[in-house]
């Protein structure tokens, strides 16, 4: 039973790391330059703090996911893995939420604040951000599955997974 737990855990963590790496890479490569009324406008992920937070959070989750693969099941460090999984899940949730909110403002604007949408001028940039959000959401869902599976394994009295 412990071997099955370890196999499922490795597969889920690799999937989470892959999706998180894709999200971070897609976000880092999002940039576009356009001219509007002979004024050059550049859009880059690094100009928006929530996008930088997104990249840092997902890069941390990739490193953590790969680092956890080195932890053996019976070690003292394995007891902290579930707690750290929850923390990483919360970090990714905050990153996806912040990026989603800012990308919505970029797409639709905010008439109450007088902010105009920019996605009409920098469509490729907005598409990159949307792709990063989709990959980030996939990674977040896989982390949720990791947490649920770990809680199930800890709760199982017959499982020698601890």
C-alpha positions in Angstrom: 0.0 0.0 0.0 2.9 2.4 0.7 4.3 1.8 -2.8 1.0 2.7 -4.4 0.8 5.8 -2.2 4.3 6.8 -3.2 3.6 6.2 -6.9 0.4 8.3 -6.9 2.1 11.0 -5.0 5.1 11.1 -7.4 2.8 11.3 -10.4 0.6 14.0 -8.9 3.7 16.1 -7.8 5.3 15.8 -11.3 2.0 16.9 -12.9 1.8 19.8 -10.5 5.4 20.8 -11.1 4.9 20.5 -14.9 1.8 22.7 -14.9 3.4 25.2 -12.5 6.5 25.4 -14.7 4.4 25.9 -17.8 2.4 28.7 -16.0 5.6 30.5 -14.9 7.3 30.2 -18.3 4.2 31.3 -20.2 3.9 34.4 -17.9 7.6 35.3 -18.2 7.4 35.2 -22.0 4.4 37.5 -22.1 5.3 40.8 -23.7 4.2 42.8 -26.6 5.0 46.2 -28.1 2.4 48.2 -30.1 2.0 51.7 -31.2 -1.1 53.7 -30.7 -1.4 57.2 -32.4 2.4 57.0 -33.0 3.0 56.4 -29.3 4.8 53.2 -28.6 3.3 51.1 -25.8 5.0 48.1 -24.2 3.2 45.4 -22.1 5.4 43.1 -20.0 4.6 40.8 -17.1 7.2 42.6 -14.9 5.3 45.9 -15.1 2.4 44.4 -12.9 3.2 43.3 -9.4 0.5 40.6 -9.3 2.1 39.0 -12.4 5.5 39.0 -10.7 3.9 37.5 -7.6 2.4 34.8 -9.9 5.8 33.9 -11.4 7.5 33.8 -8.0 4.7 31.7 -6.5 4.7 29.2 -9.3 8.5 29.0 -9.5 8.5 28.3 -5.7 5.9 25.6 -6.2 8.0 23.9 -8.9 11.1 23.9 -6.7 9.1 22.6 -3.7 7.3 19.9 -5.7 10.7 18.6 -7.0 12.3 18.9 -3.6 9.5 16.9 -1.9 10.2 14.0 -4.2 13.5 13.5 -2.4 11.9 13.2 1.0 11.5 9.6 2.2 8.2 8.4 3.6 9.2 7.6 7.1 11.5 10.6 7.8 10.8 13.5 10.1 10.6 15.9 7.2 7.7 13.8 5.7 5.5 14.9 8.6 5.8 18.6 7.5 5.0 17.8 3.9 1.2 17.9 4.3 1.4 21.3 6.1 3.7 22.7 3.5 1.4 21.4 0.7 -1.4 23.4 2.3 0.8 26.5 2.4 1.8 26.1 -1.2 -1.8 25.6 -2.2 -2.8 28.8 -0.4 0.1 30.7 -2.1 -1.0 29.4 -5.5 -4.6 30.3 -4.8 -3.6 33.9 -4.0 -1.4 34.1 -7.1 -4.2 32.9 -9.4 -6.8 35.2 -7.8 -4.6 38.3 -8.0 -3.6 37.6 -11.6 -7.1 36.8 -12.6 -8.4 40.1 -11.1 -5.8 42.1 -12.9 -6.3 40.3 -16.2 -10.0 41.0 -15.9 -9.3 44.7 -15.5 -7.0 44.5 -18.5 -9.7 42.8 -20.6 -12.8 44.7 -19.5 -11.4 47.8 -17.9 -13.3 49.5 -15.0 -15.7 52.2 -15.8 -16.1 53.3 -12.2 -12.4 54.0 -11.8 -12.0 55.3 -15.4 -9.6 52.4 -16.4 -9.8 51.5 -20.1 -9.3 47.9 -21.3 -5.9 47.3 -22.9 -6.5 43.9 -24.5 -7.7 45.5 -27.7 -4.3 47.0 -28.2 -2.0 44.1 -26.9 -4.0 41.0 -27.8 -1.0 38.6 -27.9 0.1 39.8 -24.4 -3.4 39.2 -23.0 -3.6 35.7 -24.7 -0.3 34.8 -23.0 -1.6 35.9 -19.6 -4.7 33.9 -20.1 -2.6 30.8 -21.1 -0.6 31.3 -17.9 -3.8 31.5 -15.8 -5.1 28.3 -17.3 -1.9 26.4 -16.6 -1.8 28.0 -13.2 -5.3 26.9 -12.5 -4.5 23.3 -13.6 -1.5 23.3 -11.2 -3.8 24.6 -8.4 -6.3 21.8 -9.0 -3.5 19.2 -9.0 -2.3 20.6 -5.7 -5.8 20.3 -4.3 -5.7 16.6 -5.4 -2.3 16.2 -3.7 -3.7 17.6 -0.4 -6.8 15.5 -0.5 -4.9 12.4 -1.3 -2.4 13.0 1.5 -5.2 13.6 3.9 -6.8 10.4 2.8 -3.5 8.5 3.2 -2.9 9.9 6.7 -6.5 9.1 7.8 -6.3 5.4 6.6 -5.4 3.3 9.6 -4.3 0.3 7.4 -2.0 2.4 5.3 1.7 2.1 6.2 2.3 5.5 4.5 3.3 7.5 7.5 
